[in-house]
């Protein structure tokens, strides 16, 4: 059962998916299962998920030396979306599935111990990555699928379905429905001066500062500002949906044209607003792209946080620099 195989996967970095070559080699030696190539803890844990999923799906787990290399090795890999390409490459290397069914395909998905394929965050980013590489996408059936021109997307519910991988079903893309904002500007009675100011702010894409006693309607007015804005264009909707998809949030409303409205709590950290963490995740400013960012109780935010968001708000761009590069 010795052999080698390479399958195309991907990992998220910022708001884009970077292709990863998953190379598997099964050779003679002390039994073991090692993953190299700068994978984080969730990638290293894939060994146990893959081992259990293969056995639950009726495949044979080789009792030989197994080495998985994630190339390029200089790129840090994160997330559980590499479970499926690792398992598929292992099956192809040991001759348990036909190698022809994995050619020109990008695989993304998390495996359960029973062998079921689960969706992962960033489905739209992976779809755009597959289109850029000129191949089709194989992912979980239960994920949100967005129609991408020129891209075939196949659904895999169970790892055992790779036995008939040539006949995988095409996924039905999420059909955007016409939707209106739940909170409509027309519901506001009175407040004529404030309403006029909101209309000017919406028309010119200006910032707006509202001051007044508690209960005077500041939050009520601000929450209805998205209903004054025109629906998202197709290009804006795809760009905004990509950000929310990477963040693991629903994109159904965005694809229907509703602009995002973000309302972070005043105790939010600088990383929560601007973005950060490991792996780097979009912050509230980025999630409000093409929409409205509402900072309620502005004076309660930490001074360091307000200073940190000033530069992104002025330039219109969030740029995060870390040891492994700039996003």
The 8 nearest C-alpha neighbors of each residue, nearest first, counted from 0:
[[1, 93, 2, 94, 61, 25, 92, 26],
 [2, 0, 25, 26, 93, 92, 3, 27],
 [1, 3, 92, 25, 93, 24, 0, 26],
 [4, 2, 24, 92, 23, 25, 5, 1],
 [3, 5, 92, 23, 88, 22, 91, 6],
 [4, 6, 22, 21, 88, 23, 20, 7],
 [7, 5, 21, 88, 20, 84, 8, 22],
 [6, 8, 20, 105, 19, 21, 106, 104],
 [7, 9, 19, 106, 105, 84, 18, 20],
 [10, 8, 18, 19, 17, 16, 11, 125],
 [9, 11, 17, 16, 76, 77, 18, 12],
 [12, 10, 16, 15, 17, 13, 9, 14],
 [13, 11, 15, 16, 14, 10, 17, 279],
 [12, 14, 15, 279, 326, 11, 280, 281],
 [15, 13, 242, 245, 12, 11, 241, 16],
 [16, 14, 124, 12, 13, 11, 17, 128],
 [15, 17, 11, 124, 10, 125, 128, 9],
 [16, 18, 9, 10, 11, 19, 15, 12],
 [19, 17, 9, 8, 16, 10, 20, 7],
 [20, 18, 9, 8, 70, 7, 21, 69],
 [19, 21, 7, 70, 69, 6, 8, 22],
 [22, 20, 69, 6, 5, 7, 68, 19],
 [21, 23, 5, 68, 67, 4, 20, 69],
 [24, 22, 67, 4, 3, 66, 88, 89],
 [23, 25, 3, 66, 65, 2, 26, 67],
 [26, 24, 65, 1, 2, 64, 3, 63],
 [27, 25, 1, 64, 24, 63, 28, 65],
 [26, 28, 64, 63, 29, 25, 1, 30],
 [29, 27, 64, 30, 26, 63, 31, 65],
 [28, 30, 64, 31, 63, 27, 62, 26],
 [31, 29, 63, 64, 62, 28, 32, 65],
 [30, 32, 64, 65, 29, 33, 63, 62],
 [33, 31, 65, 66, 64, 46, 34, 30],
 [32, 34, 66, 67, 65, 31, 35, 46],
 [35, 33, 67, 68, 66, 43, 36, 32],
 [36, 34, 68, 37, 67, 69, 33, 38],
 [35, 37, 72, 69, 68, 38, 70, 34],
 [38, 36, 75, 35, 72, 76, 39, 74],
 [37, 39, 76, 42, 36, 75, 77, 43],
 [38, 40, 42, 77, 41, 76, 43, 37],
 [41, 39, 43, 42, 44, 38, 77, 78],
 [40, 42, 44, 43, 39, 78, 79, 45],
 [43, 41, 45, 38, 39, 44, 40, 79],
 [42, 44, 40, 45, 41, 46, 38, 39],
 [45, 43, 41, 46, 42, 47, 40, 48],
 [44, 46, 48, 42, 43, 47, 82, 49],
 [47, 45, 44, 49, 48, 50, 43, 32],
 [48, 46, 50, 45, 49, 44, 51, 112],
 [47, 49, 45, 51, 50, 46, 112, 52],
 [50, 48, 52, 46, 47, 51, 45, 86],
 [49, 51, 47, 53, 48, 52, 46, 54],
 [52, 50, 112, 48, 54, 49, 53, 55],
 [53, 51, 114, 112, 55, 49, 113, 54],
 [54, 52, 58, 56, 50, 55, 51, 49],
 [53, 55, 57, 51, 56, 58, 52, 59],
 [54, 56, 52, 113, 53, 57, 114, 51],
 [57, 55, 159, 53, 54, 58, 114, 52],
 [56, 58, 54, 55, 53, 59, 159, 52],
 [59, 57, 53, 54, 56, 60, 95, 55],
 [60, 58, 61, 54, 53, 57, 95, 90],
 [59, 61, 62, 53, 58, 54, 50, 90],
 [62, 60, 63, 59, 0, 93, 25, 65],
 [61, 63, 30, 60, 64, 31, 65, 29],
 [64, 62, 30, 61, 27, 65, 26, 28],
 [63, 65, 30, 31, 28, 26, 29, 25],
 [66, 64, 25, 32, 24, 31, 63, 33],
 [65, 67, 33, 24, 23, 32, 34, 68],
 [68, 66, 23, 34, 22, 35, 33, 69],
 [69, 67, 35, 22, 36, 21, 34, 70],
 [70, 68, 36, 21, 20, 72, 71, 35],
 [71, 69, 72, 20, 19, 68, 36, 21],
 [70, 72, 73, 74, 69, 19, 36, 20],
 [71, 73, 36, 70, 74, 69, 37, 75],
 [72, 74, 71, 75, 37, 36, 70, 323],
 [75, 73, 72, 71, 76, 37, 70, 36],
 [74, 76, 37, 38, 73, 77, 39, 72],
 [77, 75, 38, 10, 37, 39, 74, 78],
 [78, 76, 39, 38, 10, 42, 75, 41],
 [77, 79, 80, 41, 42, 76, 81, 10],
 [78, 80, 109, 81, 41, 82, 42, 77],
 [81, 79, 108, 109, 107, 82, 78, 119],
 [80, 82, 79, 84, 83, 107, 85, 8],
 [83, 81, 109, 85, 80, 45, 84, 79],
 [82, 84, 108, 86, 85, 81, 107, 109],
 [85, 83, 87, 106, 86, 81, 82, 8],
 [86, 84, 88, 82, 83, 87, 89, 81],
 [87, 85, 89, 83, 84, 88, 49, 90],
 [88, 86, 84, 90, 89, 85, 83, 91],
 [87, 89, 91, 85, 90, 86, 6, 4],
 [90, 88, 92, 86, 87, 91, 23, 85],
 [91, 89, 87, 95, 93, 88, 92, 96],
 [90, 92, 94, 88, 96, 93, 89, 98],
 [93, 91, 3, 2, 4, 89, 90, 94],
 [94, 92, 0, 90, 91, 95, 2, 1],
 [93, 95, 91, 96, 92, 90, 97, 0],
 [94, 96, 90, 93, 91, 97, 58, 92],
 [97, 95, 91, 94, 90, 162, 98, 161],
 [96, 98, 99, 100, 91, 94, 95, 101],
 [97, 99, 100, 91, 101, 96, 102, 94],
 [98, 100, 97, 101, 102, 165, 96, 103],
 [101, 99, 98, 165, 164, 102, 97, 96],
 [102, 100, 99, 98, 104, 103, 6, 97],
 [101, 103, 104, 99, 100, 98, 6, 105],
 [102, 104, 134, 101, 135, 105, 133, 7],
 [105, 103, 135, 134, 102, 101, 136, 106],
 [104, 106, 136, 7, 8, 137, 135, 129],
 [107, 105, 137, 8, 84, 138, 136, 83],
 [108, 106, 80, 138, 83, 8, 81, 137],
 [109, 107, 80, 83, 118, 138, 117, 116],
 [108, 110, 117, 80, 82, 79, 116, 83],
 [111, 109, 116, 115, 114, 82, 117, 48],
 [110, 112, 114, 115, 113, 48, 52, 116],
 [111, 113, 52, 51, 114, 48, 110, 55],
 [114, 112, 111, 55, 52, 115, 51, 56],
 [113, 115, 52, 111, 158, 112, 56, 157],
 [114, 116, 157, 111, 110, 113, 156, 158],
 [117, 115, 110, 156, 139, 109, 157, 108],
 [118, 116, 109, 139, 108, 110, 115, 119],
 [117, 119, 139, 142, 108, 141, 109, 116],
 [120, 118, 80, 108, 121, 117, 109, 122],
 [121, 119, 247, 245, 122, 244, 246, 118],
 [120, 122, 245, 244, 124, 123, 125, 119],
 [121, 123, 125, 124, 120, 126, 244, 119],
 [122, 124, 126, 125, 121, 241, 244, 127],
 [123, 125, 121, 127, 16, 126, 122, 15],
 [126, 124, 128, 122, 123, 127, 16, 129],
 [125, 127, 123, 129, 128, 124, 122, 130],
 [126, 128, 130, 124, 129, 125, 131, 123],
 [127, 129, 125, 131, 126, 130, 16, 124],
 [130, 128, 132, 126, 134, 131, 127, 135],
 [129, 131, 133, 127, 132, 128, 150, 134],
 [130, 132, 128, 129, 133, 127, 134, 126],
 [133, 131, 129, 130, 134, 128, 18, 127],
 [132, 134, 130, 131, 129, 135, 103, 150],
 [135, 133, 103, 104, 129, 132, 130, 105],
 [134, 136, 104, 151, 152, 150, 129, 105],
 [137, 135, 152, 105, 104, 129, 153, 106],
 [138, 136, 153, 106, 154, 152, 105, 107],
 [137, 139, 107, 154, 108, 155, 106, 136],
 [140, 138, 118, 155, 154, 116, 117, 141],
 [139, 141, 154, 156, 155, 142, 138, 170],
 [140, 142, 139, 118, 143, 117, 156, 154],
 [143, 141, 118, 140, 139, 144, 122, 119],
 [144, 142, 173, 145, 141, 122, 172, 250],
 [145, 143, 172, 173, 142, 146, 122, 123],
 [146, 144, 172, 173, 147, 123, 143, 174],
 [145, 147, 172, 148, 144, 173, 150, 171],
 [148, 146, 150, 145, 149, 126, 127, 130],
 [149, 147, 150, 146, 130, 151, 127, 145],
 [148, 150, 147, 151, 130, 133, 146, 135],
 [151, 149, 148, 147, 130, 135, 152, 134],
 [150, 152, 135, 136, 153, 149, 169, 134],
 [153, 151, 136, 170, 169, 135, 137, 150],
 [154, 152, 169, 137, 170, 168, 167, 136],
 [153, 155, 140, 139, 138, 170, 168, 137],
 [156, 154, 139, 140, 157, 138, 116, 160],
 [155, 157, 116, 140, 139, 115, 154, 158],
 [158, 156, 115, 159, 160, 116, 114, 155],
 [159, 157, 160, 114, 161, 115, 56, 116],
 [158, 160, 56, 161, 157, 162, 57, 114],
 [159, 161, 158, 162, 157, 163, 164, 155],
 [162, 160, 164, 163, 159, 158, 96, 87],
 [161, 163, 160, 164, 96, 159, 97, 95],
 [164, 162, 161, 165, 160, 166, 167, 159],
 [163, 165, 161, 166, 167, 162, 100, 160],
 [164, 166, 163, 100, 167, 161, 162, 99],
 [167, 165, 164, 163, 168, 160, 169, 161],
 [166, 168, 164, 165, 153, 154, 169, 155],
 [169, 167, 153, 154, 170, 166, 155, 152],
 [168, 170, 153, 152, 154, 171, 167, 151],
 [171, 169, 153, 154, 152, 172, 168, 140],
 [170, 172, 169, 173, 144, 146, 174, 152],
 [173, 171, 144, 145, 146, 174, 170, 143],
 [172, 174, 145, 144, 175, 143, 171, 146],
 [175, 173, 172, 176, 145, 146, 254, 171],
 [176, 174, 255, 254, 173, 251, 177, 252],
 [177, 175, 255, 178, 174, 254, 252, 251],
 [176, 178, 255, 175, 179, 256, 252, 257],
 [179, 177, 255, 176, 180, 257, 252, 256],
 [178, 180, 181, 257, 177, 226, 183, 256],
 [179, 181, 182, 226, 183, 257, 178, 225],
 [180, 182, 183, 179, 226, 223, 178, 222],
 [183, 181, 223, 180, 184, 222, 226, 186],
 [184, 182, 185, 223, 226, 186, 180, 181],
 [185, 183, 223, 186, 187, 226, 182, 227],
 [184, 186, 183, 187, 188, 223, 182, 226],
 [185, 187, 184, 183, 188, 182, 223, 220],
 [186, 188, 185, 184, 189, 220, 190, 183],
 [189, 187, 186, 190, 185, 191, 184, 194],
 [188, 190, 191, 187, 194, 192, 193, 186],
 [191, 189, 193, 192, 194, 188, 187, 216],
 [190, 192, 194, 189, 193, 195, 188, 196],
 [193, 191, 195, 194, 190, 196, 189, 197],
 [192, 194, 196, 190, 195, 191, 197, 220],
 [195, 193, 197, 191, 196, 192, 190, 198],
 [194, 196, 198, 192, 197, 193, 191, 199],
 [195, 197, 193, 199, 194, 198, 200, 192],
 [198, 196, 200, 194, 195, 199, 201, 193],
 [197, 199, 195, 201, 196, 200, 202, 194],
 [198, 200, 202, 196, 197, 201, 203, 195],
 [201, 199, 205, 197, 203, 198, 204, 202],
 [200, 202, 204, 198, 199, 203, 197, 228],
 [203, 201, 199, 200, 204, 198, 228, 205],
 [202, 204, 205, 200, 201, 199, 198, 206],
 [205, 203, 201, 200, 202, 206, 199, 228],
 [206, 204, 200, 203, 207, 201, 199, 202],
 [205, 207, 200, 204, 208, 201, 203, 292],
 [206, 208, 205, 209, 200, 197, 196, 204],
 [207, 209, 210, 206, 297, 294, 217, 293],
 [210, 208, 217, 207, 211, 193, 221, 218],
 [211, 209, 208, 212, 217, 215, 213, 296],
 [210, 212, 215, 213, 209, 217, 214, 216],
 [211, 213, 215, 214, 210, 216, 217, 209],
 [214, 212, 215, 211, 216, 217, 210, 218],
 [213, 215, 216, 212, 217, 211, 218, 219],
 [214, 216, 213, 212, 217, 211, 218, 219],
 [217, 215, 219, 214, 218, 220, 213, 211],
 [218, 216, 220, 219, 215, 221, 209, 211],
 [219, 217, 221, 220, 216, 222, 295, 214],
 [218, 220, 216, 222, 217, 221, 223, 187],
 [221, 219, 217, 218, 223, 222, 216, 224],
 [222, 220, 218, 224, 223, 219, 217, 293],
 [221, 223, 219, 220, 224, 218, 182, 225],
 [224, 222, 184, 182, 221, 220, 183, 225],
 [223, 225, 221, 226, 227, 222, 220, 184],
 [226, 224, 228, 227, 223, 258, 291, 260],
 [225, 227, 224, 228, 183, 223, 180, 184],
 [228, 226, 225, 224, 201, 229, 184, 198],
 [227, 229, 225, 226, 201, 230, 224, 202],
 [228, 230, 231, 227, 226, 225, 258, 256],
 [231, 229, 256, 257, 232, 228, 258, 255],
 [230, 232, 256, 236, 235, 258, 257, 233],
 [231, 233, 235, 234, 236, 230, 256, 237],
 [234, 232, 236, 235, 237, 231, 254, 256],
 [233, 235, 237, 232, 236, 238, 231, 239],
 [236, 234, 232, 238, 237, 233, 231, 239],
 [235, 237, 233, 239, 231, 234, 238, 254],
 [238, 236, 240, 234, 235, 239, 241, 233],
 [237, 239, 235, 241, 236, 240, 234, 242],
 [240, 238, 236, 242, 241, 237, 235, 288],
 [239, 241, 237, 243, 242, 250, 238, 236],
 [242, 240, 244, 238, 239, 243, 123, 124],
 [241, 243, 239, 245, 240, 244, 14, 246],
 [244, 242, 246, 240, 248, 245, 241, 247],
 [243, 245, 121, 241, 247, 246, 242, 248],
 [244, 246, 121, 242, 247, 243, 120, 14],
 [245, 247, 243, 244, 248, 242, 281, 280],
 [248, 246, 120, 244, 245, 243, 121, 249],
 [249, 247, 243, 246, 244, 250, 245, 120],
 [248, 250, 251, 244, 247, 243, 252, 143],
 [249, 251, 253, 240, 252, 254, 243, 248],
 [250, 252, 254, 253, 249, 255, 175, 173],
 [253, 251, 255, 254, 250, 257, 256, 178],
 [254, 252, 257, 250, 256, 255, 251, 236],
 [253, 255, 251, 256, 175, 252, 236, 250],
 [254, 256, 175, 252, 176, 253, 177, 257],
 [255, 257, 231, 230, 253, 254, 258, 236],
 [258, 256, 253, 252, 255, 230, 231, 259],
 [257, 259, 290, 253, 225, 256, 231, 289],
 [260, 258, 290, 287, 291, 261, 257, 253],
 [259, 261, 291, 290, 292, 287, 258, 262],
 [262, 260, 292, 287, 293, 263, 291, 259],
 [261, 263, 293, 294, 292, 264, 260, 295],
 [264, 262, 261, 265, 294, 267, 283, 293],
 [265, 263, 266, 267, 262, 295, 294, 296],
 [264, 266, 300, 267, 299, 263, 296, 295],
 [265, 267, 264, 300, 268, 301, 299, 263],
 [268, 266, 265, 264, 271, 263, 269, 272],
 [269, 267, 271, 270, 266, 272, 304, 301],
 [268, 270, 304, 272, 271, 273, 307, 267],
 [271, 269, 274, 275, 273, 268, 272, 282],
 [272, 270, 268, 282, 269, 274, 267, 273],
 [271, 273, 283, 282, 269, 270, 284, 274],
 [272, 274, 282, 270, 284, 269, 271, 283],
 [282, 275, 273, 270, 281, 271, 280, 272],
 [276, 274, 279, 270, 280, 277, 281, 273],
 [275, 277, 279, 278, 280, 270, 274, 271],
 [278, 276, 279, 275, 280, 77, 39, 321],
 [277, 279, 276, 280, 77, 12, 275, 13],
 [278, 280, 275, 276, 277, 13, 281, 274],
 [279, 281, 275, 274, 276, 278, 13, 282],
 [282, 280, 274, 285, 246, 286, 279, 283],
 [274, 283, 281, 272, 273, 271, 285, 284],
 [282, 284, 272, 286, 285, 287, 271, 273],
 [285, 283, 287, 282, 286, 272, 273, 288],
 [284, 286, 288, 287, 283, 282, 281, 273],
 [287, 285, 283, 288, 284, 282, 243, 242],
 [286, 288, 290, 284, 285, 292, 291, 261],
 [287, 289, 285, 290, 286, 239, 284, 259],
 [290, 288, 287, 258, 239, 235, 291, 259],
 [289, 291, 259, 258, 287, 288, 260, 292],
 [290, 292, 260, 287, 293, 259, 261, 225],
 [291, 293, 261, 287, 260, 262, 294, 284],
 [294, 292, 262, 295, 261, 291, 221, 263],
 [295, 293, 297, 262, 263, 296, 292, 265],
 [294, 296, 297, 293, 265, 262, 264, 218],
 [297, 295, 299, 298, 265, 294, 300, 264],
 [298, 296, 295, 299, 294, 300, 265, 305],
 [297, 299, 300, 296, 301, 265, 295, 302],
 [300, 298, 297, 296, 265, 301, 266, 295],
 [301, 299, 265, 298, 297, 302, 266, 304],
 [300, 302, 304, 303, 299, 305, 266, 265],
 [301, 303, 305, 304, 306, 300, 307, 298],
 [304, 302, 306, 301, 305, 307, 269, 300],
 [305, 303, 307, 269, 301, 302, 306, 308],
 [306, 304, 302, 308, 307, 303, 309, 301],
 [305, 307, 303, 309, 304, 308, 302, 310],
 [308, 306, 304, 305, 309, 303, 310, 269],
 [307, 309, 305, 311, 306, 310, 312, 304],
 [310, 308, 312, 306, 307, 311, 313, 305],
 [309, 311, 313, 312, 308, 314, 307, 306],
 [312, 310, 316, 317, 314, 313, 315, 308],
 [311, 313, 309, 315, 310, 314, 308, 316],
 [312, 314, 310, 311, 315, 309, 316, 308],
 [315, 313, 311, 316, 312, 310, 317, 309],
 [314, 316, 312, 311, 313, 317, 310, 288],
 [317, 315, 311, 314, 318, 312, 313, 310],
 [316, 318, 311, 319, 273, 315, 285, 284],
 [319, 317, 326, 316, 320, 325, 311, 273],
 [320, 318, 326, 325, 317, 321, 275, 274],
 [319, 321, 325, 324, 326, 318, 322, 323],
 [322, 320, 324, 323, 325, 319, 326, 275],
 [321, 323, 324, 320, 325, 319, 326, 75],
 [324, 322, 321, 325, 320, 74, 75, 73],
 [323, 325, 321, 322, 320, 326, 319, 74],
 [324, 326, 320, 319, 321, 318, 323, 322],
 [325, 319, 318, 13, 320, 324, 12, 321]]
